[in-house]
């Protein structure tokens, strides 16, 4: 027998998840800014998420994972290249294609992002407690379907 969630909470599910995501991003950006790191925008995040999980990728695959047009992804990749955070190199599997990967500066940014994530974790753990936060994250991970996890 399952737990019956109050209808009002069911109606708020999407809103709560989006607000938590926005809050997390705000805290992350604030911590990065406090250490002098800025410039990465919301449109860049899908590239970092995908490359961080799956490694070097073609722009078309990044676009599909982000749910945007390939032309839009090319603009994003170009912006990240200009910032020095990604590089493109030939795809060994297809000489016509290029793979997008982190540059050394991009890898450094990922380290900084990890430090900021630890700060946000500590902020959330002070609001809840470490065990509750850990359980919450593990429960949310179960909501991600395998097919969606592979493309994000």
C-alpha positions in Angstrom: 0.0 0.0 0.0 1.5 3.3 -1.1 1.6 6.6 0.7 -1.1 9.0 -0.5 0.4 12.4 -1.1 -1.9 15.3 -0.5 -3.3 16.7 -3.7 -1.9 20.1 -3.0 1.6 18.7 -2.8 1.1 16.7 -6.1 0.1 20.0 -7.8 3.3 21.6 -6.4 5.8 18.9 -7.5 7.0 20.5 -10.7 7.1 24.0 -9.1 9.1 22.7 -6.1 11.6 20.8 -8.2 12.2 23.9 -10.5 12.5 26.2 -7.5 15.0 23.9 -5.8 17.0 23.8 -9.1 16.9 27.6 -9.4 17.9 28.0 -5.7 20.8 25.5 -6.2 22.0 27.4 -9.3 21.7 30.8 -7.6 23.8 29.5 -4.6 26.4 27.9 -6.9 26.7 31.1 -9.0 27.0 33.2 -5.9 29.8 31.0 -4.5 31.7 31.0 -7.8 31.3 34.8 -8.0 32.7 35.2 -4.5 35.8 33.5 -5.8 36.0 35.7 -8.9 34.6 33.2 -11.3 31.8 34.4 -13.6 30.6 34.3 -17.2 29.1 30.8 -17.4 25.4 31.2 -18.0 22.4 29.0 -17.9 22.6 28.2 -21.6 26.1 26.7 -21.0 25.2 24.3 -18.2 23.9 21.5 -20.4 27.3 21.3 -22.1 29.1 21.0 -18.8 26.6 18.4 -17.6 26.8 16.3 -20.7 30.6 16.5 -21.1 31.1 15.9 -17.4 29.1 12.7 -17.6 29.9 11.3 -21.1 33.2 12.9 -22.1 34.0 14.4 -25.5 30.9 14.7 -27.7 29.7 16.0 -31.1 27.8 19.2 -31.0 24.8 17.5 -32.5 24.7 15.1 -29.6 25.1 18.0 -27.1 22.1 19.7 -28.8 20.0 16.6 -28.6 20.8 16.1 -24.9 19.9 19.7 -24.2 16.8 19.6 -26.3 17.8 22.5 -28.6 18.6 22.9 -32.3 22.1 22.0 -33.4 22.6 25.6 -34.7 21.9 26.9 -31.2 24.3 24.5 -29.7 27.0 25.6 -32.1 26.6 29.2 -30.8 26.9 28.0 -27.2 30.0 25.9 -28.1 31.5 28.9 -29.8 30.9 31.1 -26.7 32.5 28.5 -24.5 35.5 28.3 -26.9 35.9 32.0 -26.7 35.9 31.8 -22.9 38.6 29.2 -23.2 36.5 26.5 -21.5 36.1 24.0 -24.3 38.1 23.0 -27.4 37.0 21.1 -30.6 39.1 18.4 -32.2 38.6 15.9 -35.0 36.4 12.9 -34.2 38.5 9.8 -34.8 35.3 7.9 -35.7 34.2 10.5 -38.3 36.8 12.8 -40.0 34.0 15.2 -41.0 32.9 15.8 -37.4 34.5 17.5 -34.4 34.3 16.5 -30.8 33.8 19.1 -28.1 35.8 18.6 -24.9 36.9 20.5 -21.9 40.1 22.6 -22.3 42.6 22.7 -19.4 40.9 25.9 -18.3 37.5 24.1 -18.5 38.8 21.3 -16.4 40.0 23.9 -13.8 36.5 25.4 -13.9 35.0 21.9 -13.2 37.2 21.7 -10.1 36.0 25.1 -9.0 32.4 24.1 -9.7 33.0 21.0 -7.5 34.2 23.3 -4.6 31.1 25.5 -5.0 28.9 22.4 -5.0 30.5 21.3 -1.7 29.7 24.8 -0.3 26.0 24.5 -1.4 25.9 21.0 0.0 27.0 22.4 3.4 24.4 25.2 3.2 21.7 22.7 2.5 23.0 20.3 5.2 22.8 23.1 7.7 19.1 23.6 6.8 18.2 19.9 7.0 20.8 17.5 8.3 23.4 15.5 6.5 21.4 12.2 6.6 18.2 13.8 5.4 19.9 15.6 2.6 21.7 12.4 1.5 18.4 10.4 1.6 16.7 13.2 -0.4 19.3 13.2 -3.1 19.2 9.4 -3.3 15.4 9.4 -3.6 15.5 12.1 -6.3 18.1 10.1 -8.3 15.6 7.3 -8.5 13.2 9.6 -10.3 15.5 10.1 -13.2 14.6 7.5 -15.9 17.6 5.7 -17.4 16.9 7.0 -20.9 16.8 10.6 -19.7 19.9 10.1 -17.5 21.9 9.0 -20.6 21.0 12.2 -22.5 21.5 14.8 -19.8 
